[in-house]
Amino acid sequence: MIWPFKPRPRKKLARIEVSGAIASGTRERLLKDLKTVEEKRYPGLLLRIDSPGGTVGDSQEIYDALRRLQAKTKIVASFGNISASGGVYIAMGCHHIVSNPGAITGSIGVILRGNNLERLLDKVGVSFKVVKSGPYKDILAFDRELTGEEETILQALIDSSYEQFVQAVADARKLEPETVKGFADGRVFTGEQALQLGLVDRLGSEEDAKRWLAELVNLDPEKVEVDNMEEPKPFWNRFLPGRSSADLNNMGLAQLNFDLKTSGLPLWLYRP
């Protein structure tokens, strides 16, 4: 009988960086990198987060993958300049969180935003004829106001996603959901404030997070090596920093619009 080969556990730490808005390209890369960490049997993963957030589904899939990896690999998150909204959500998939004291975090909540250009369209004499299969198929159409029934539907959607977010934070941080709701109202706060709220475990730099992770997996903090799980950066990164090849391959108007809306803003976003 031929026994399947299993690689020896690594005596190094793995490092994955999450930067910029969390969207489909980020999710695809991270899921691939997390699979590599699992297959190569790294004892510890340092997850560096510098993100204002992103789309709901993508954040949840990354969070779920991190939760599954927890059974095999110790995971410590490090908050850089900003880890807000979806950045917080994925951090809930880690065993521990270390934050810079001045990092911007929080913004726990969900937002769905539409535009109403009805008056502008009236001025220029533009109107639309709509044929639809149901009364709500054109919900959030930009050429008219929302109806009361539509607002109720959308609010229920937001409330459902919000409850999922709150529960994820409560489970990860061992807090009561009502306690989480006391600060999960969309506000942002510093890493120092996050520590007081119980959202992070320690204050410190990425180096501090690395050293703690090394101690947790019984490796020497002074000598431990770190493998970066990063795809090679192509030449166009000098012109479009932070964008992966998958992002570039798939970038259309919707993706570009998402990037513009999330630039510099901490959002956990539904993109209609």
C-alpha positions, 0 to 999 in steps of 0.5 A, spaced: 500 500 500 502 506 498 501 511 503 499 519 501 505 523 502 504 529 507 509 534 508 512 535 514 510 541 519 513 548 517 518 551 522 516 558 519 510 562 520 506 564 514 504 571 513 498 574 508 497 581 507 490 584 506 490 591 503 485 595 500 477 594 499 475 587 500 472 585 493 472 578 489 479 579 487 482 579 494 477 574 496 480 569 490 487 571 492 486 570 500 482 563 499 488 560 495 493 563 500 489 560 506 489 553 502 497 554 501 498 555 508 494 549 510 497 544 505 504 546 507 502 545 514 505 552 517 504 552 525 502 559 525 499 565 520 500 572 521 494 576 518 496 583 516 490 587 515 490 594 512 483 595 509 477 599 510 472 593 508 468 591 502 463 587 500 458 582 504 459 576 501 467 576 500 468 578 507 464 572 509 467 567 505 474 569 508 472 569 515 469 562 514 476 560 511 479 563 517 475 559 522 476 552 518 483 554 518 483 555 526 483 547 527 490 546 524 494 553 524 494 558 530 492 565 527 494 572 529 491 578 526 495 585 526 491 591 525 495 596 521 493 603 519 485 601 518 482 595 519 474 597 519 468 594 517 469 588 513 476 588 515 474 587 522 469 581 520 475 577 517 479 578 523 474 575 527 476 569 524 483 569 527 485 566 534 487 573 537 488 580 534 493 585 535 492 593 533 496 599 533 494 604 538 492 609 533 489 604 528 482 606 525 477 600 526 470 599 528 465 601 523 461 595 524 455 595 520 452 594 513 450 600 508 446 599 502 446 606 498 443 608 491 442 614 487 436 618 486 437 622 479 429 623 478 429 631 478 435 631 474 433 627 469 426 631 469 430 637 467 434 634 461 427 631 459 429 623 460 425 618 462 425 610 462 420 605 460 420 599 465 417 592 464 418 588 470 416 581 472 414 583 479 413 590 483 420 590 486 424 588 480 427 595 479 428 596 487 433 602 488 432 604 480 436 611 480 430 614 476 425 614 482 424 615 489 423 608 493 416 606 495 415 605 503 414 597 501 421 597 498 424 601 504 421 596 509 424 590 504 431 593 504 431 595 511 430 587 513 435 585 508 440 590 512 438 588 519 439 581 517 446 582 515 447 586 521 445 581 526 450 576 522 456 581 523 454 582 530 453 575 532 460 573 528 463 579 533 460 576 539 462 569 538 469 571 536 470 576 542 466 572 547 461 578 548 454 578 549 450 580 542 447 586 546 454 588 548 457 588 541 451 592 539 452 597 544 458 599 540 456 596 533 453 602 530 457 604 525 462 609 529 470 608 528 475 608 534 482 607 535 486 601 537 486 603 544 479 604 544 478 597 541 482 594 546 477 597 552 471 594 548 474 587 548 475 588 540 482 586 540 487 583 545 493 587 545 496 593 542 502 593 538 506 593 532 506 587 526 513 585 529 509 585 536 504 580 533 509 576 530 513 575 536 507 573 540 505 568 534 511 565 534 511 564 542 504 561 541 507 555 536 513 554 540 518 558 535 523 562 537 521 569 536 528 572 535 530 567 530 523 565 527 522 566 519 516 568 515 514 566 509 510 571 505 504 568 501 504 574 496 503 573 489 508 576 484 507 584 483 507 585 476 510 591 473 503 595 472 503 595 480 507 601 479 501 605 476 495 601 480 498 600 486 494 594 491 491 591 485 492 584 483 492 581 476 485 578 478 482 585 479 485 587 473 482 582 469 475 582 472 475 590 472 469 593 469 465 599 471 461 596 477 468 594 480 471 601 478 465 604 481 466 600 487 473 602 488 471 609 488 466 609 493 470 605 498 476 609 497 478 612 504 471 610 507 470 604 512 464 600 509 461 593 509 457 594 503 452 591 499 453 592 492 446 592 488 
